């Protein structure tokens, strides 16, 4: 059986050979004696990997691994999340008792919380129109692209509500009050 320091040295050599920084963190749980979790980072990208253990040590209740024989890099991809402005906008919609909000109320909240801006317009009608245009361009359209909201016209007013995807994303990304 390889000692912890031998395993760490082997991991460190593999990491540096791939020109990446190495971070080791020791994890303890009821299922593992001691496992090294290896994170490779180059500039700001996280490199996914799979560690091939030296051997599997089956037990009556579970299977544990020992040592490390190799590290296999996995394909990279970016995970994109919506901006904080979009998350806040979804929170406004979610906070409504009926589960939906009118475009007018959303416009007022977005202006009040500075999610959108209207500058340079002199008369009130132009300001109102610019606010709606900014709301559509900066909040509603991106949320529609993400498939986080749906917009329906009912009784002369546009009503916006979160889709199931939008509700799940809001749970994951956290509500902003």
Backbone torsions as a table, in degrees:
resi	resn	phi	psi	omega
1	UNK	NA	136.1	-178.7
2	UNK	-78.8	140.2	178.4
3	UNK	-75.4	165.1	-179.7
4	UNK	-60.2	-42.1	-177.8
5	UNK	-67.6	-36.3	177.3
6	UNK	-64.5	-43.3	178.8
7	UNK	-62.8	-44.5	179.4
8	UNK	-63.0	-42.6	178.6
9	UNK	-62.1	-43.6	-179.9
10	UNK	-62.0	-43.4	179.2
11	UNK	-64.5	-42.3	-179.5
12	UNK	-63.4	-43.5	178.6
13	UNK	-62.6	-42.6	178.1
14	UNK	-62.6	-42.3	-178.0
15	UNK	-64.9	-46.8	-179.0
16	UNK	-68.6	-29.1	176.9
17	UNK	-67.4	-23.3	177.7
18	UNK	-96.7	11.8	178.9
19	UNK	54.5	48.1	178.5
20	UNK	-129.0	154.4	174.5
21	UNK	-77.1	152.6	-178.0
22	UNK	-120.6	132.3	174.9
23	UNK	-125.1	126.7	178.0
24	UNK	-112.6	133.5	173.7
25	UNK	-132.6	132.7	-178.1
26	UNK	-85.5	129.5	-178.4
27	UNK	-117.0	130.7	176.5
28	UNK	-118.3	136.5	173.9
29	UNK	-154.4	175.7	-178.8
30	UNK	-70.1	-16.8	-177.0
31	UNK	-95.1	-16.7	-178.2
32	UNK	-131.0	143.3	176.3
33	UNK	-70.1	-62.0	174.0
34	UNK	-158.8	124.4	-178.3
35	UNK	-124.4	139.7	174.5
36	UNK	-94.8	127.1	175.4
37	UNK	-99.9	124.6	-173.0
38	UNK	-110.5	126.0	179.6
39	UNK	-118.6	126.2	177.4
40	UNK	-103.3	134.7	-178.6
41	UNK	-138.5	128.7	175.9
42	UNK	-125.0	117.3	-174.0
43	UNK	55.4	-109.0	-178.8
44	UNK	-115.4	4.8	-178.8
45	UNK	-96.3	138.0	175.6
46	UNK	-90.1	133.0	-179.3
47	UNK	-99.3	115.8	176.8
48	UNK	-73.8	149.3	-176.9
49	UNK	-151.1	165.6	172.5
50	UNK	-129.7	129.1	179.8
51	UNK	-97.7	124.5	176.5
52	UNK	-90.0	119.7	-179.3
53	UNK	-73.4	157.2	176.6
54	UNK	-69.0	-41.1	179.5
55	UNK	-155.4	157.1	175.1
56	UNK	-102.3	134.9	179.7
57	UNK	-114.9	90.7	-177.4
58	UNK	-68.2	142.4	174.4
59	UNK	-126.2	176.3	-177.1
60	UNK	-64.0	-37.4	-174.4
61	UNK	-99.6	-27.7	-173.8
62	UNK	-156.0	172.8	177.8
63	UNK	-113.7	129.8	178.0
64	UNK	-116.3	158.3	177.2
65	UNK	-113.5	157.6	178.5
66	UNK	-133.8	138.8	174.6
67	UNK	69.5	-175.0	179.1
68	UNK	-145.0	123.7	-179.6
69	UNK	-99.3	-28.9	-178.5
70	UNK	-164.6	163.3	174.4
71	UNK	-123.3	127.1	179.2
72	UNK	-108.9	119.7	176.3
73	UNK	-70.0	141.0	178.9
74	UNK	-103.4	161.8	179.5
75	UNK	-59.8	144.1	-179.7
76	UNK	-97.2	147.4	172.1
77	UNK	-155.7	154.1	179.9
78	UNK	-90.1	141.2	174.0
79	UNK	-105.8	118.9	-176.9
80	UNK	-103.5	137.2	175.9
81	UNK	-122.6	154.0	-179.9
82	UNK	-68.4	156.9	179.9
83	UNK	-66.7	162.4	178.9
84	UNK	-62.1	-32.2	177.3
85	UNK	-61.1	-42.5	179.8
86	UNK	-68.1	-38.5	178.6
87	UNK	-65.0	-42.3	177.2
88	UNK	-62.6	-40.8	178.5
89	UNK	-61.6	-43.0	177.9
90	UNK	-63.8	-34.7	177.6
91	UNK	-63.6	-41.2	178.1
92	UNK	-58.8	-44.6	-179.8
93	UNK	-64.2	-45.1	-177.5
94	UNK	-66.4	-29.6	-178.5
95	UNK	-75.4	-12.3	178.2
96	UNK	-71.0	135.3	-177.1
97	UNK	-59.6	-38.1	-177.5
98	UNK	-79.2	-10.6	-178.9
99	UNK	84.8	1.7	176.2
100	UNK	-142.2	161.1	-175.6
101	UNK	-137.7	148.0	176.2
102	UNK	-80.7	157.5	178.1
103	UNK	-61.4	-37.0	-178.6
104	UNK	-63.6	-46.3	-180.0
105	UNK	-65.6	-40.3	178.9
106	UNK	-64.9	-39.8	176.7
107	UNK	-59.8	-46.3	-179.6
108	UNK	-62.9	-42.7	178.7
109	UNK	-66.0	-41.0	-179.5
110	UNK	-64.8	-39.2	176.6
111	UNK	-68.2	-45.0	-178.7
112	UNK	-60.5	-39.3	-177.8
113	UNK	-97.5	11.0	175.4
114	UNK	58.8	37.7	173.5
115	UNK	-81.8	-26.6	174.2
116	UNK	-131.6	159.5	179.4
117	UNK	-132.7	148.0	174.3
118	UNK	-129.4	116.0	-177.8
119	UNK	-128.4	149.6	171.8
120	UNK	80.6	-4.5	179.3
121	UNK	-86.0	136.4	-174.8
122	UNK	-92.3	-50.7	-177.3
123	UNK	-91.8	159.2	-174.1
124	UNK	-63.2	-39.3	-179.7
125	UNK	-62.8	-42.7	179.1
126	UNK	-66.0	-39.2	177.5
127	UNK	-62.6	-43.9	-179.6
128	UNK	-63.6	-45.3	179.1
129	UNK	-63.3	-43.5	178.2
130	UNK	-63.1	-37.5	178.7
131	UNK	-64.1	-43.5	177.8
132	UNK	-63.8	-41.3	179.8
133	UNK	-64.3	-42.5	178.6
134	UNK	-65.7	-41.1	177.3
135	UNK	-59.2	-48.3	-179.9
136	UNK	-62.1	-47.6	-175.3
137	UNK	-70.3	-43.6	-171.1
138	UNK	-93.9	-20.8	-178.0
139	UNK	-123.4	-55.7	-173.3
140	UNK	-66.8	-50.3	-179.2
141	UNK	-59.8	-47.4	177.5
142	UNK	-60.9	-38.5	179.3
143	UNK	-68.8	-32.3	174.9
144	UNK	-67.7	-40.5	178.2
145	UNK	-62.1	-41.0	177.3
146	UNK	-70.8	-12.6	-175.4
147	UNK	65.3	36.5	179.9
148	UNK	-96.4	-17.1	-180.0
149	UNK	-135.8	163.0	168.4
150	UNK	-132.5	143.6	-177.7
151	UNK	-117.0	127.0	178.1
152	UNK	-130.5	143.8	177.4
153	UNK	-96.1	124.7	-179.1
154	UNK	-143.7	130.0	179.3
155	UNK	53.3	41.2	175.8
156	UNK	80.4	-3.5	-179.2
157	UNK	-120.5	144.0	175.0
158	UNK	-81.5	126.4	179.2
159	UNK	-113.5	136.9	-176.2
160	UNK	-119.1	132.2	175.4
161	UNK	-138.9	157.6	179.8
162	UNK	-75.1	142.7	171.9
163	UNK	-82.6	174.3	176.1
164	UNK	-59.8	-42.1	177.0
165	UNK	-60.0	-41.6	179.1
166	UNK	-63.5	-42.4	178.3
167	UNK	-64.3	-42.9	178.6
168	UNK	-65.5	-41.0	178.8
169	UNK	-63.4	-40.0	-179.9
170	UNK	-65.3	-37.7	175.4
171	UNK	-62.3	-43.5	-178.2
172	UNK	-70.4	-44.4	-174.5
173	UNK	-83.8	-15.9	178.6
174	UNK	89.8	138.9	178.8
175	UNK	-78.1	145.6	171.4
176	UNK	-114.7	120.2	-179.3
177	UNK	-81.1	NA	NA
